[in-house]
Amino acid sequence: MRERISVLVCTRNRARALETMLARLPLETLAREGAEFVIVDNGSTDDTPAVLARFAEGTGRPLAPVLLREEAPGLSRARNTAARAATGTLFCFLDDDCYLDQDYFTVVRRIFADPAIGYAGGRILAHDPAGRGTGEMTETEAFVQPPHSGIWPGKFQGASLIVRRSVFERIGLFDPALGAGAPFRCEDIEFVARASMEGFTGRHEPDLVVHHDHGRTTPALIEQINRENDVAGGAYFMLCVLRELPRLRFASLRAWEAERRHRNYPQRFRRQIKGALRYVVSLVTLELRSYRAGTGWNRPLPPPPQG
């Protein structure tokens, strides 16, 4: 039976970037694939609602979007709202400033023809050459991420992440204490790490390409996001160490050491240490506890909505 693809996009106060992304989305291809398109407005206060309304009302659209709104800020919360509403068996998470190669969904089908693959990512390339060096995944060799193995930040990214529904049904949703709008931007790699620890296999496929129009094209902006990502990476490693899962603890420590040897960036490592310490401090704050309270993020995803 052909698996149904759910394309899930979350956005907040990025109306112009979203409008460009929607204009470039291959809707005809999605319609042929029998896919659904879910967009979550994460409490935007700019022109985002108007952009989405115009898009939904466009005449001759081959695919009608499912429009949702999540008022509580935070990318993880928005992604969880999208996942709860999705009816497909393959969830394709995309950022609101990413453009897809024309054969993106053909490659998705090819990857997940293998039932052993639980999640996958591909190359993420800067749309503007001036923005190279941040938020990219440029590995040109395919690789399999074995189950129960540690994963370092950046190997799989939420800008282009495809996950089987069955993974969510096993491990739950994204942690709302993490991600954009929360203290640490590492919700994607934390989710993938949990999937790995639960026995799921991942794959990096270089033929799966998105172009990231992130707008960070000056040295100062590139340095800022790299610094934030390094701090978040350190927080991710520390949360893995503190989780009451010995296998995750040791796998993450091995991944941290492997990343340090592979990348050999002393400055990155120092920032990660800072992020790890910040995460420890954050555990005693009421803010982080309130993010976790009552969200049910770590419970299995229920069956898809009917109708």
C-alpha positions in Angstrom: 0.0 0.0 0.0 1.3 3.5 -1.0 2.2 5.5 2.1 0.6 8.9 2.5 3.0 11.9 2.8 2.1 14.8 5.2 4.1 17.9 4.6 4.2 19.9 7.8 5.4 23.6 7.9 5.4 25.8 11.0 5.7 29.6 10.8 5.8 32.6 13.1 6.0 36.3 12.0 7.8 35.5 8.8 5.2 36.5 6.3 7.4 37.5 3.4 9.6 34.4 3.7 6.5 32.2 4.0 5.0 33.8 0.9 8.1 33.1 -1.2 8.3 29.5 0.1 4.6 28.8 -0.7 5.1 30.2 -4.2 8.0 27.8 -4.8 6.3 24.7 -3.3 5.6 22.0 -6.0 1.9 21.7 -5.3 1.2 19.8 -8.5 3.7 17.2 -7.4 2.2 17.0 -3.9 -1.3 16.5 -5.5 -0.1 13.7 -7.7 1.5 12.1 -4.6 -1.8 12.2 -2.8 -0.1 14.2 0.0 -1.6 16.6 2.5 -0.2 20.0 3.4 -0.5 21.2 7.0 0.6 24.7 7.9 0.7 25.9 11.6 0.7 29.6 12.3 2.5 29.8 15.7 0.7 32.9 17.0 2.0 35.4 14.3 1.2 39.1 14.8 2.4 40.2 11.3 0.8 39.6 7.9 1.1 35.8 8.2 -2.7 35.1 8.6 -3.4 37.2 5.5 -0.7 35.4 3.5 -2.2 32.0 4.5 -5.7 33.2 3.7 -4.7 34.3 0.2 -2.9 31.0 -0.4 -5.8 28.9 0.8 -8.3 30.9 -1.3 -6.2 30.8 -4.5 -8.2 29.6 -7.4 -7.2 26.4 -9.2 -5.0 25.2 -6.3 -4.3 21.5 -6.9 -4.0 20.9 -3.2 -6.0 22.5 -0.4 -3.9 23.2 2.7 -4.9 22.4 6.3 -4.5 25.7 8.2 -4.0 25.5 12.0 -3.0 28.0 14.6 -1.0 27.4 17.8 -1.0 30.4 20.1 1.6 29.1 22.6 5.0 30.2 21.2 7.7 27.6 20.4 8.6 25.7 17.4 8.3 22.3 19.2 4.7 23.2 20.2 3.8 24.2 16.7 5.3 21.0 15.2 3.5 18.9 17.8 0.2 20.6 16.7 1.0 19.7 13.1 1.8 16.1 14.0 -1.4 15.6 16.0 -3.4 16.8 13.0 -1.6 14.9 10.3 -3.1 11.8 8.8 -0.2 10.5 6.8 2.3 7.8 7.6 5.4 9.9 6.5 5.8 13.3 8.1 7.9 15.7 6.1 9.0 18.6 8.3 10.1 21.7 6.4 11.1 25.2 7.4 9.2 28.2 6.1 12.2 29.5 4.3 13.3 26.3 2.4 12.9 25.5 -1.3 12.7 21.9 -2.5 14.5 20.3 -5.4 12.0 19.1 -8.0 12.6 15.4 -7.3 12.4 15.8 -3.5 9.4 13.6 -3.0 10.6 11.0 -5.5 13.7 10.6 -3.3 11.5 10.4 -0.1 9.6 7.5 -1.7 12.8 5.8 -2.6 14.3 6.1 0.9 11.2 4.9 2.7 10.7 2.0 0.3 13.0 0.4 2.9 10.8 -0.5 5.9 13.8 -0.5 8.2 14.2 3.3 7.9 12.4 5.3 10.6 13.7 8.8 9.8 15.8 10.5 7.2 17.4 13.8 6.2 19.4 15.1 3.3 21.6 18.0 2.1 20.6 21.4 3.3 22.3 24.1 1.2 22.3 27.9 1.6 20.1 29.5 -1.1 22.2 32.6 -1.1 26.0 31.9 -1.5 26.7 34.6 1.0 24.9 32.6 3.6 27.1 29.5 3.3 28.7 28.2 6.5 25.6 28.2 8.7 22.6 25.9 9.0 23.9 23.6 6.3 24.3 19.9 5.9 26.6 19.3 2.9 27.6 15.6 3.3 27.6 14.1 -0.2 28.0 10.5 0.8 24.9 8.5 1.9 25.1 6.9 5.3 22.9 4.9 7.6 22.5 5.9 11.3 22.3 2.6 13.2 19.9 2.2 16.0 21.1 2.8 19.6 23.9 5.1 18.3 24.8 8.6 19.4 24.2 11.5 17.0 25.9 14.8 17.0 24.1 18.1 16.2 23.6 19.0 12.6 23.6 15.4 11.2 19.8 15.6 11.0 18.0 18.9 11.0 14.4 20.0 11.3 14.7 22.1 8.1 14.4 18.9 6.2 13.4 15.9 8.4 11.2 13.0 7.3 9.9 10.7 10.0 7.6 7.7 10.0 4.4 8.2 12.0 5.3 4.9 13.8 8.3 6.7 15.4 5.9 9.3 17.0 3.6 6.5 18.0 6.5 4.9 19.9 8.5 7.9 21.4 6.0 10.8 21.5 6.4 14.3 20.2 9.0 17.1 20.2 10.1 18.4 23.6 8.6 21.9 24.1 11.4 22.9 26.3 13.6 22.9 23.2 13.6 24.6 19.8 13.1 28.1 18.5 11.1 30.1 21.1 12.5 28.0 23.9 15.9 28.3 25.7 17.8 25.8 23.5 17.4 25.2 19.7 18.0 21.5 19.6 14.6 19.9 19.5 15.2 18.1 16.2 18.4 16.3 17.2 17.0 15.5 20.6 14.0 13.9 18.9 16.2 11.9 16.5 18.4 10.8 19.4 15.3 9.4 21.2 14.3 7.6 18.1 17.7 6.0 17.8 17.6 4.9 21.4 14.3 3.2 20.7 15.8 1.1 18.0 14.9 3.1 14.9 17.3 3.4 11.9 18.0 6.7 10.2 19.4 7.5 6.8 21.2 10.5 5.3 20.5 10.7 1.5 22.4 13.4 -0.4 19.9 13.3 -3.3 17.4 14.7 -0.9 18.1 18.5 -1.2 16.5 21.7 0.1 17.8 25.2 -0.3 17.7 27.2 2.9 17.0 30.9 2.4 17.8 31.8 6.0 18.8 35.4 5.3 21.9 35.3 7.4 24.4 36.7 4.8 26.7 38.9 6.8 29.6 37.7 8.9 28.0 39.1 12.1 24.7 37.2 11.5 26.5 34.0 10.5 28.7 34.2 13.7 25.6 34.8 15.8 23.7 31.8 14.6 26.8 29.6 14.8 27.3 30.6 18.4 23.6 29.9 19.2 23.8 26.5 17.5 27.0 25.6 19.4 25.4 26.5 22.7 22.3 24.5 21.9 24.5 21.6 20.9 26.2 21.6 24.3 22.7 21.7 25.9 21.7 18.7 23.8 24.7 16.6 24.9 24.1 17.5 28.5 20.4 16.6 28.5 21.4 13.2 27.0 23.8 12.7 29.8 21.2 13.6 32.5 18.4 11.5 31.1 17.9 8.3 33.0 18.8 6.2 30.1 22.4 4.8 30.4 22.5 3.7 26.7 21.6 7.3 25.6 24.2 8.7 28.0 27.1 6.7 26.8 26.1 7.0 23.1 25.9 10.7 23.3 29.2 11.0 25.0 30.8 9.0 22.3 29.1 11.2 19.7 30.4 14.3 21.4 33.9 13.0 21.3 33.6 11.9 17.7 32.3 15.3 16.7 35.2 17.0 18.5 37.7 14.9 16.6 35.9 15.1 13.3 35.3 18.9 13.3 38.3 19.9 15.3 36.9 23.3 16.2 38.2 24.4 19.7 35.9 27.4 19.7 32.8 25.2 19.0 33.8 22.9 21.8 34.2 25.8 24.3 30.7 27.1 23.3 29.2 23.6 23.7 30.7 23.4 27.2 29.0 26.8 28.0 25.7 25.4 26.6 26.0 22.3 28.7 26.5 24.4 31.9 23.6 26.7 30.9 21.3 23.6 30.5 22.2 22.4 34.0 21.3 25.9 35.4 18.1 26.0 33.5 16.9 22.8 35.0 16.3 24.6 38.3 14.3 27.5 36.8 10.5 27.6 36.8 10.6 28.7 33.2 11.9 25.4 31.9 9.6 23.4 34.2 6.6 25.4 32.9 7.5 24.4 29.4 7.3 20.7 30.4 4.2 21.0 32.5 1.1 19.4 31.1 2.1 19.2 27.5 2.1 15.4 27.1 5.0 15.6 24.7 6.6 12.4 25.8 3.4 10.3 25.4 2.9 8.3 22.2 1.1 10.0 19.3 -2.5 8.8 19.2 -4.1 7.4 16.0 -4.7 10.0 13.2 -7.9 11.9 13.2 -10.6 10.4 11.1 -12.5 12.0 8.2 
